[in-house]
Amino acid sequence: MPEPKPCPFCGCEMHLEKDFYPTGHVEWQLYGWHGPYCLFSVSVHIPSGSDKSDLIAAWNGRANENDD
């Protein structure tokens, strides 16, 4: 499985991990330690039933990349 690419705005390393809640709810969290002026300073959460590879593929896609 590919690793998440760095943040395109500040270059910080991104991490993917599962969050477990006391209610039994589980979800994937994509996060990074963004710089103070980063345009993307939030985390991304999706339900654990979702495929984490879809989240990584969506994050790793870049608007200016050429998909040949």
C-alpha positions as CSV (number, residue, x, y, z in Angstrom):
1,M,0.0,0.0,0.0
2,P,1.4,3.4,-0.9
3,E,2.2,5.9,1.8
4,P,0.4,9.3,1.9
5,K,2.4,12.0,0.1
6,P,3.6,15.1,2.1
7,C,1.2,18.0,2.4
8,P,1.3,19.9,-0.9
9,F,1.1,23.3,0.9
10,C,3.7,23.0,3.7
11,G,5.5,19.7,3.0
12,C,4.8,18.1,6.4
13,E,4.8,14.3,6.6
14,M,1.2,12.9,6.6
15,H,0.1,9.9,8.8
16,L,-2.8,7.5,8.6
17,E,-4.1,5.8,11.7
18,K,-7.3,4.3,13.1
19,D,-9.1,6.2,15.8
20,F,-11.2,4.2,18.4
21,Y,-13.9,5.9,20.4
22,P,-15.5,4.7,23.7
23,T,-18.8,4.4,21.9
24,G,-17.3,1.7,19.6
25,H,-17.1,4.0,16.6
26,V,-13.9,3.6,14.6
27,E,-12.6,5.8,11.8
28,W,-9.5,6.4,9.8
29,Q,-7.7,9.7,10.4
30,L,-5.2,11.4,8.0
31,Y,-3.2,14.0,9.7
32,G,0.1,15.9,9.7
33,W,1.9,18.5,11.9
34,H,1.3,21.4,9.5
35,G,3.2,24.7,9.7
36,P,1.5,27.8,11.2
37,Y,0.7,29.2,7.7
38,C,-0.4,26.0,6.0
39,L,-3.6,26.2,4.0
40,F,-4.5,22.7,5.0
41,S,-4.4,22.7,8.8
42,V,-7.1,20.2,9.5
43,S,-7.3,16.4,9.7
44,V,-9.4,14.1,7.4
45,H,-11.7,11.5,9.0
46,I,-13.6,8.7,7.2
47,P,-15.6,5.8,8.7
48,S,-13.5,2.7,9.3
49,G,-15.7,0.7,6.9
50,S,-14.3,2.7,4.1
51,D,-11.3,1.5,2.2
52,K,-8.2,3.3,3.5
53,S,-6.5,2.9,0.1
54,D,-9.3,5.1,-1.4
55,L,-8.4,7.9,1.1
56,I,-4.7,7.6,0.3
57,A,-5.4,7.6,-3.4
58,A,-7.5,10.7,-3.0
59,W,-4.9,12.5,-0.9
60,N,-2.0,11.5,-3.1
61,G,-3.8,12.8,-6.3
62,R,-2.5,16.3,-7.2
63,A,-4.4,18.7,-9.4
64,N,-1.3,19.6,-11.5
65,E,-0.1,16.0,-12.0
66,N,-0.6,14.5,-15.5
67,D,-2.4,11.1,-15.3
68,D,-1.1,9.4,-18.5
